[in-house]
Structures are given as structure tokens and as C-alpha cells.
Amino acid sequence: MKPGTFTQLYIQLVFAVKFRDRLLSKEIRENVLKYINGIITNLGHKPIITNGVEDHIHVFIGLNPSKSISETVKEIKRSSSIYINEQSWFKTKFQWQEGYGAFSYSRSHIERVYNYILNQEAHHKKKTFRNEYLEFLDKYEVTYEKRFLFDFFD
């Protein structure tokens, strides 16, 4: 960043495993989330919390304004897919679904968003990913076409 540039940008990213396969078991997910935090740090962002369930993850970062959100998601998905496939955890090639959600927050929302992401497993015992994601889009008044949403299989 250039001298005299001051920012405070908080972004939650949401993306899913291709075909919404429930591949990210707790053990695997723990390793993947740590790896993703390393990617985030290497991109110059501040990882706040990264968590998820078997078929999707949430990433909450303090955004480095010199990196776009789209290039950040692209690098997280690219690098983490390579890492996951190098581990040979699966018989088939691991991939993330195309697309992502990105939602911005003010500093006053950090604790609430942190706790929401922290409690993903409990949260998804009550609510499907489809319902969660559509609520995000509606709450933040994001215009979307259904044909471009994630593939939901629930």
C-alpha cells in the first residue's frame, strides 16, 4: 500500500465444494482452513476467521485493498485445490464450485460475524446452505438470477 492510505474493509466470502459434495470432513477441513489462512496472509489480507462444514466454507478477512475480491477468491480456490489434491485424500479430483458470495461489514459487526462463522456446524443443523445463502443475498439486497446460483442439491 502507498503511504497515506488507510482502510478498514471487512469482507465475508462464501463458496462451496463442487457438486456440493460433503468432502470436507472435520479432520480434512481443519487442515484446509489452516492452509487457506496462510493463502490469505500471503495475499496481504488479515484472516479473522475461516470455518465451514463438509460442503462449503466462510472466510472473514480484513481486506488488503491492493488485491481485488475476485483475485483473492481465485487464488484461495486455486491454491487450496492444489493442496487438497496433493494430499490424495480423495479418489477423484477435488474442486470448488464456480462462483462465490462476498459481503461487506463495518467494524461494529466483527464480533457478530465472527461468532456466526465460528458456529457453522450448529447453525447448519437447523438451516440448509441453500436457505443460508439465499438469506444473505436477500438481506444484503443482492440482485441475482437463480440460474447463476450455486448448484444446490438439498
C-alpha positions in Angstrom: 0.0 0.0 0.0 1.0 3.5 -0.6 1.9 5.8 2.3 -1.1 7.8 3.5 -3.5 5.0 2.5 -5.7 3.9 5.4 -8.5 1.4 5.1 -10.8 -0.7 7.2 -12.6 -3.2 5.0 -14.1 -6.4 6.3 -15.4 -9.0 3.8 -17.0 -12.4 4.3 -16.5 -14.8 1.4 -18.7 -17.9 1.0 -18.0 -20.7 -1.5 -18.9 -24.3 -1.9 -17.3 -27.7 -2.9 -18.1 -28.7 -6.5 -21.3 -30.6 -6.7 -21.8 -29.7 -3.0 -20.0 -33.0 -2.2 -19.6 -33.4 1.5 -15.9 -33.9 1.3 -14.5 -31.6 3.9 -14.7 -33.9 7.0 -13.7 -32.3 10.3 -10.1 -33.6 10.1 -9.6 -32.6 6.5 -11.4 -29.3 6.9 -9.1 -28.3 9.8 -6.1 -28.7 7.6 -7.7 -27.0 4.6 -8.8 -24.0 6.7 -5.3 -23.5 8.1 -3.9 -23.7 4.6 -6.5 -21.1 3.4 -5.5 -18.8 6.3 -1.9 -19.0 5.0 -3.0 -18.0 1.5 -5.0 -15.1 2.9 -1.9 -13.9 4.9 0.3 -14.3 1.8 -2.1 -12.1 -0.2 -1.7 -9.4 2.5 -5.1 -9.7 4.0 -5.9 -10.2 7.7 -7.5 -13.6 8.3 -10.2 -13.1 11.0 -11.9 -16.5 10.9 -12.2 -19.3 8.4 -14.7 -22.1 9.1 -17.4 -24.1 7.4 -19.0 -27.5 7.1 -18.5 -30.5 4.8 -19.7 -28.8 1.7 -19.0 -25.1 2.0 -16.8 -22.6 3.8 -17.0 -19.0 5.1 -13.9 -16.8 5.1 -13.9 -13.5 7.0 -11.0 -11.2 6.3 -9.7 -7.7 6.8 -9.3 -6.9 3.1 -6.0 -5.6 1.6 -7.3 -3.0 -0.9 -4.4 -3.7 -3.3 -6.0 -7.2 -4.0 -9.4 -7.5 -5.5 -12.0 -9.8 -4.0 -12.2 -11.8 -7.3 -8.5 -12.4 -7.4 -8.4 -13.3 -3.7 -11.2 -15.9 -4.2 -9.5 -17.2 -7.3 -6.2 -17.6 -5.5 -7.8 -19.2 -2.4 -9.6 -21.7 -4.6 -6.7 -22.4 -6.9 -4.0 -22.9 -4.2 -6.3 -24.8 -1.8 -7.4 -27.2 -4.6 -3.8 -27.9 -5.5 -3.0 -28.5 -1.8 -6.1 -30.8 -1.3 -5.3 -32.8 -4.4 -1.6 -33.2 -3.4 -2.8 -34.8 -0.1 -4.6 -37.6 -2.0 -7.5 -37.6 0.4 -10.0 -38.4 -2.4 -10.2 -40.9 -5.2 -11.4 -38.1 -7.6 -10.0 -34.6 -8.2 -11.2 -32.0 -5.6 -12.7 -28.8 -7.0 -14.6 -25.8 -5.7 -17.8 -24.8 -7.4 -17.7 -21.7 -9.6 -18.8 -18.5 -8.1 -18.8 -17.1 -4.6 -20.6 -14.7 -2.3 -18.9 -11.6 -0.9 -20.5 -9.5 1.8 -19.1 -6.4 3.5 -19.3 -5.4 7.1 -18.5 -2.5 9.4 -16.1 -2.8 12.3 -19.1 -2.9 14.7 -20.2 -6.2 13.1 -16.9 -8.1 13.5 -17.8 -10.0 16.7 -21.3 -11.0 15.4 -19.9 -12.2 12.1 -17.0 -14.0 13.8 -19.4 -15.9 16.1 -21.7 -16.7 13.2 -18.8 -18.3 11.3 -17.4 -20.0 14.4 -20.7 -21.8 15.0 -21.3 -23.1 11.4 -21.8 -26.8 12.5 -24.5 -25.9 15.0 -26.0 -23.4 12.6 -26.4 -26.0 9.8 -28.2 -28.5 12.0 -31.1 -26.0 11.7 -30.7 -24.4 8.3 -29.6 -25.7 4.9 -26.8 -24.0 2.9 -29.4 -23.0 0.3 -31.5 -21.2 2.9 -28.5 -19.6 4.5 -27.1 -18.3 1.2 -30.4 -17.0 -0.1 -31.0 -15.2 3.2 -27.6 -13.5 2.7 -28.5 -12.4 -0.8 -31.9 -11.1 0.3 -30.6 -9.4 3.5 -27.9 -7.5 1.5 -30.3 -6.8 -1.4 -28.1 -8.6 -3.9 -29.7 -8.9 -7.3 -29.3 -12.4 -8.7 -30.6 -14.8 -11.3 -31.4 -18.2 -10.0 -29.7 -19.9 -12.9 -26.3 -18.4 -11.7 -26.6 -19.6 -8.1 -24.6 -22.4 -6.7 -25.9 -25.9 -7.5 -28.0 -26.8 -4.5 -28.6 -30.4 -4.0 -30.7 -30.4 -0.8 
